[in-house]
Amino acid sequence: MSNRFVYADNAATTRLLPAVLEAMTPYLTEEYGNPSSLYGFGQTARQAVDAARETVAECLHCRPEEVFFTSGGSEADNWALKMAAEAMAKRGKKHLISTAFEHHAILHTLEHLKKQGFEVTLLPVYEDGIVRVEDVKAALRPDTALVSVMFANNEIGTVQPIAEIGALCREAGVLFHTDAVQAVGHIPVDFAGMNIDLLSLSAHKFHGPKGVGALLIRRGIRFGNLIDGGAQEKGRRAGTENTAGIVGLGAALKLACEAMEENGKRVSALRDRLINGLLSSVERSRLNGDPARRLPGNVNLSFEGIEGESLLLMLDFKGICASSGSACTSGSLDPSHVLLAIGLPHAVAHGSLRLTLSEETSDEDVEYMLREIPPVVQRLRAMSPLWERICKGEE
Ligand SMILES: *Cc1c(COP(=O)(O)O)cnc(C)c1O
């Protein structure tokens, strides 16, 4: 076993920053008041929740009253799609547009809506992992209720033309949702400026706590409640607020937004060093997704002739935490739907490796990965009948 530990799976989740824990701690301990209580003790918690709402509004360019806290990204995605579909169906609009490479929180929700009688168009994403605005335009119909396109993909990190799609949808009078879980805290997100109507985010993807996120709902949009009950979140998502979680979300987002430019530069330099180093030292390897229009921390490579799962196990032995496809899909034998959507053959998709870096990744971490990964790939290839066939030119 290696004594080095390199966490390179920041797209799956990130480490809670000590400063974020520190901001949360009072609300897990002495400040346990209920934000809905009228006495001062409850109002301290209320103010903390409101301050977090202000932070979200400032960082993402929306109004505080457009922020609705949820239990995370999956809940926000479900709420956005199900309630938009329900509201629009009342006006006879039952067509939904999304893409083939969304997160399962979107794709499985769309499957559910199909069973309820909605028609779904899934747009292609091409080899570069980018959605074409023309394709969105061509798919729009008079009965289109909603367009949902992720801001940045969680497996290949590609960043989508969200402002252009937003402008198109606004002009066409169609609701536009974006799953921005991978983007928020990492790249600039402008809710108002990009004409976004609905946006999902999750704190644990930017060094906040797990189990808390938000859905931004543009003012004036008629939209169903997610949870009926008390008056929390304007009665739209009832239930006593997760005060500590919401405070943690706010603290983490504030730190991420303040350091975004600096972190972005440093992390994308590490990313490119890792990509170029691995591509040049491993033959028959490829980068998945556009090299430039990608998240600062995302590296996604395919190595022909090997199984991603075996690679992960051997990297784990070296103390490297990585992923092959997304955390939700590993454990099943099907290759990632994202890699298939960008046109990779099954065999190549199976040999994929996702390394996702963060501002906590060091130069030494990258050097270690550059040193350890290529020999592991060679060793796996030496045992692989598929690799043998590739070398003989049979594949
Ligand atoms: C992680 C993730 C989600 C789910 O968020 P949770 O808070 O874990 O429910 C949704 N969409 C994308 C793109 C993600 O990366």
The ligand as an ORCA input file, in Angstrom:
! r2SCAN-3c Opt
* xyz 0 1
  C     -23.407     15.776     -8.053
  C     -24.330     16.191     -9.124
  C     -25.723     16.178     -8.938
  C     -26.361     15.673     -7.678
  O     -26.158     16.528     -6.592
  P     -26.399     15.951     -5.100
  O     -26.271     17.139     -4.232
  O     -25.339     14.938     -4.866
  O     -27.780     15.376     -5.095
  C     -26.516     16.619     -9.963
  N     -25.988     17.044    -11.126
  C     -24.671     17.074    -11.346
  C     -24.148     17.591    -12.634
  C     -23.797     16.637    -10.356
  O     -22.485     16.655    -10.585
*
